[in-house]
Amino acid sequence: MKKVLVINASARGQRSQSRKLTEIFTEHLQGIQNDAEITYRELGSSHVPHVNENWIAAAFKPETARTEDDKKALEISDAFIAELHHADMIVIGTPMYNWSIPSALKAYIDQVVRVNETFKFDATNLQYPYIGLLENKTLFLLLSRGDQGYEKGGYNEHMNFQDPYLKTVFNIMGVHHIHTIAINGISYGPEKAQKSIALSHQELKDLIDLELQQQ
């Protein structure tokens, strides 16, 4: 039984193309494995607290030294991190906002990138001191973008701070098996948008089929 964590970051509801991608993911997966355990984490329409001084003080204390106030400060972070550890598959649906990610997703990342929880720090390895603690996970990045040319070698690659950033963060936390499906060029009119949407939907279904065959 697959354990799947689906994270939606778009501020839009029904009109969100990244949400549609996560819906297709879950529907197609359940059509193949109807016993899949799916957990949803909503970021785009909920409040994700920013890290503050109390959070930092609590996170860098040994667990045995934390007060009740410290535990309260880390309560949401602990819940987010527990979901990541529990999942076999992590699915992030997010639009590109201003060439990067929505602020709610950035706030979520700040909550889950925690030393001794999702990564360890090895000061003896100056070149790459990070040891990820999220093991045996597959990450699916399901993206939507108004423009195009953001892929490697594309004319907008230098402006893409969306999936390269997400891949870096999850690599640090130990996730290296990462797939990316993107809807590009939504702002270029309905005909261009529909072609990109249809292509990405089929690519996603094919990817799920292939991924499950290999496991």
C-alpha positions as CSV (number, residue, x, y, z in Angstrom):
1,M,0.0,0.0,0.0
2,K,1.4,3.3,-1.1
3,K,1.4,6.2,1.4
4,V,1.1,9.5,-0.4
5,L,1.4,13.0,0.9
6,V,-0.3,15.6,-1.4
7,I,0.7,19.2,-0.8
8,N,-1.2,22.0,-2.6
9,A,0.3,25.5,-2.6
10,S,-1.8,27.5,-5.1
11,A,-3.8,30.4,-3.7
12,R,-6.4,29.6,-6.4
13,G,-9.2,27.0,-6.0
14,Q,-11.1,25.5,-8.9
15,R,-9.1,27.6,-11.4
16,S,-5.8,26.2,-10.3
17,Q,-3.9,24.1,-12.9
18,S,-1.4,22.8,-10.3
19,R,-4.4,21.5,-8.2
20,K,-5.8,19.8,-11.2
21,L,-2.5,18.0,-11.6
22,T,-2.6,16.7,-8.0
23,E,-6.2,15.6,-8.6
24,I,-5.2,13.7,-11.7
25,F,-2.3,12.1,-9.8
26,T,-4.5,10.8,-6.9
27,E,-7.3,9.7,-9.3
28,H,-5.0,7.8,-11.6
29,L,-3.0,6.3,-8.7
30,Q,-6.2,5.1,-6.9
31,G,-7.4,3.6,-10.2
32,I,-4.4,1.4,-10.1
33,Q,-4.0,0.9,-6.3
34,N,-7.3,1.6,-4.6
35,D,-5.9,1.0,-1.2
36,A,-3.4,3.8,-1.4
37,E,-3.3,5.9,1.8
38,I,-3.5,9.6,0.8
39,T,-2.9,12.5,3.2
40,Y,-3.6,16.1,2.0
41,R,-1.8,19.1,3.3
42,E,-3.4,22.4,2.2
43,L,-1.0,25.4,2.1
44,G,-2.5,27.8,-0.4
45,S,-5.8,28.6,1.4
46,S,-4.5,28.1,5.0
47,H,-2.2,30.0,7.2
48,V,1.3,28.6,7.4
49,P,3.2,30.4,10.2
50,H,6.6,31.9,9.6
51,V,9.6,30.9,11.6
52,N,10.1,33.3,14.5
53,E,12.6,33.7,17.3
54,N,10.7,31.3,19.6
55,W,10.7,28.7,16.9
56,I,14.5,29.0,16.3
57,A,15.3,28.8,20.0
58,A,13.1,25.7,20.5
59,A,14.4,24.0,17.3
60,F,18.0,24.2,18.4
61,K,17.5,23.0,21.9
62,P,17.9,19.3,22.7
63,E,14.5,17.7,22.8
64,T,14.9,16.8,26.5
65,A,15.5,20.4,27.4
66,R,12.4,21.8,25.6
67,T,9.8,23.5,27.7
68,E,6.0,23.4,27.1
69,D,6.3,26.7,25.3
70,D,9.1,25.3,23.1
71,K,6.9,22.3,22.2
72,K,4.1,24.6,21.4
73,A,6.3,26.7,19.1
74,L,7.3,23.5,17.2
75,E,3.9,21.9,17.1
76,I,3.0,22.7,13.5
77,S,6.6,21.9,12.3
78,D,6.4,18.5,14.1
79,A,3.1,17.7,12.3
80,F,4.5,18.6,8.9
81,I,7.7,16.6,9.4
82,A,5.8,13.6,10.7
83,E,3.8,13.6,7.4
84,L,6.9,13.7,5.3
85,H,8.5,10.8,7.2
86,H,5.3,8.7,6.9
87,A,4.9,9.1,3.1
88,D,6.4,6.9,0.4
89,M,5.4,9.5,-2.3
90,I,5.4,13.3,-1.8
91,V,3.4,15.2,-4.4
92,I,3.7,19.0,-4.5
93,G,1.4,21.0,-6.7
94,T,2.5,24.6,-7.0
95,P,2.3,27.4,-9.5
96,M,5.2,29.7,-10.3
97,Y,4.8,33.0,-8.6
98,N,7.3,35.7,-9.6
99,W,9.7,33.1,-11.0
100,S,9.7,31.2,-7.7
101,I,7.2,29.6,-5.4
102,P,4.2,30.9,-3.3
103,S,5.1,32.4,0.1
104,A,3.0,29.7,1.8
105,L,5.2,27.0,0.3
106,K,8.3,28.8,1.4
107,A,6.9,29.1,4.9
108,Y,6.2,25.4,4.9
109,I,9.8,24.6,3.8
110,D,11.1,26.8,6.6
111,Q,9.0,24.7,9.0
112,V,10.3,21.3,7.7
113,V,14.0,21.9,7.0
114,R,15.1,21.2,10.6
115,V,18.5,19.9,11.8
116,N,18.3,16.4,13.3
117,E,14.7,16.0,12.0
118,T,15.0,16.1,8.2
119,F,18.7,16.5,7.9
120,K,21.9,16.3,9.9
121,F,24.9,18.6,9.6
122,D,28.4,17.1,9.2
123,A,31.0,19.9,9.8
124,T,33.8,17.7,8.6
125,N,32.5,17.6,5.1
126,L,33.0,21.2,3.8
127,Q,31.9,20.4,0.2
128,Y,28.6,18.8,1.2
129,P,27.8,18.8,4.9
130,Y,24.2,17.8,4.7
131,I,22.9,14.3,5.5
132,G,19.3,13.8,4.6
133,L,17.0,12.0,6.9
134,L,14.0,11.5,4.5
135,E,14.9,8.1,3.1
136,N,13.3,6.0,0.3
137,K,10.9,8.7,-0.9
138,T,9.8,9.7,-4.4
139,L,9.0,13.3,-5.0
140,F,6.6,14.5,-7.8
141,L,6.8,18.2,-8.6
142,L,3.6,19.2,-10.4
143,L,4.0,22.7,-11.7
144,S,2.1,25.4,-13.6
145,R,3.7,28.5,-15.2
146,G,2.4,31.4,-17.2
147,D,5.5,31.6,-19.4
148,Q,7.6,28.9,-21.0
149,G,11.2,28.1,-21.7
150,Y,12.1,27.4,-18.1
151,E,13.5,23.9,-18.7
152,K,17.2,23.2,-18.7
153,G,18.7,24.9,-21.8
154,G,15.5,27.0,-22.3
155,Y,15.6,30.7,-22.9
156,N,14.1,31.4,-19.4
157,E,16.2,28.9,-17.5
158,H,18.1,31.7,-15.8
159,M,14.8,33.0,-14.3
160,N,13.5,29.6,-13.0
161,F,13.8,29.6,-9.2
162,Q,10.9,27.2,-8.8
163,D,11.8,23.5,-9.3
164,P,15.6,24.0,-9.0
165,Y,15.0,25.4,-5.6
166,L,12.6,22.7,-4.6
167,K,14.9,20.0,-5.8
168,T,17.8,21.5,-3.9
169,V,15.8,21.6,-0.6
170,F,14.5,18.1,-0.9
171,N,18.0,16.8,-1.9
172,I,19.3,18.2,1.3
173,M,16.5,16.4,3.2
174,G,17.5,13.1,1.5
175,V,15.0,12.9,-1.4
176,H,16.8,12.3,-4.6
177,H,14.3,10.4,-6.7
178,I,12.4,13.4,-8.2
179,H,10.0,13.8,-11.1
180,T,8.8,17.0,-12.6
181,I,5.7,17.6,-14.7
182,A,5.0,21.2,-15.8
183,I,2.2,23.1,-17.5
184,N,3.9,25.9,-19.4
185,G,2.7,28.9,-21.3
186,I,-0.7,29.3,-19.7
187,S,-0.6,33.1,-20.4
188,Y,-0.3,32.6,-24.2
189,G,-4.0,32.2,-24.8
190,P,-6.5,29.3,-24.5
191,E,-5.2,27.3,-27.5
192,K,-1.6,27.2,-26.3
193,A,-2.7,26.6,-22.7
194,Q,-5.0,23.7,-23.5
195,K,-2.3,21.9,-25.5
196,S,0.2,22.3,-22.6
197,I,-2.5,21.1,-20.1
198,A,-3.5,18.1,-22.1
199,L,0.2,17.1,-22.7
200,S,1.1,17.4,-19.0
201,H,-1.9,15.4,-17.9
202,Q,-1.0,12.5,-20.2
203,E,2.7,12.7,-19.2
204,L,1.7,12.5,-15.6
205,K,-0.5,9.4,-16.1
206,D,2.3,7.7,-18.1
207,L,4.8,8.7,-15.3
208,I,2.7,7.1,-12.6
209,D,2.3,3.9,-14.6
210,L,6.1,3.7,-15.2
211,E,6.9,4.5,-11.5
212,L,4.6,1.8,-10.2
213,Q,5.9,-0.8,-12.7
214,Q,9.4,-0.2,-11.5
215,Q,8.6,-0.7,-7.8
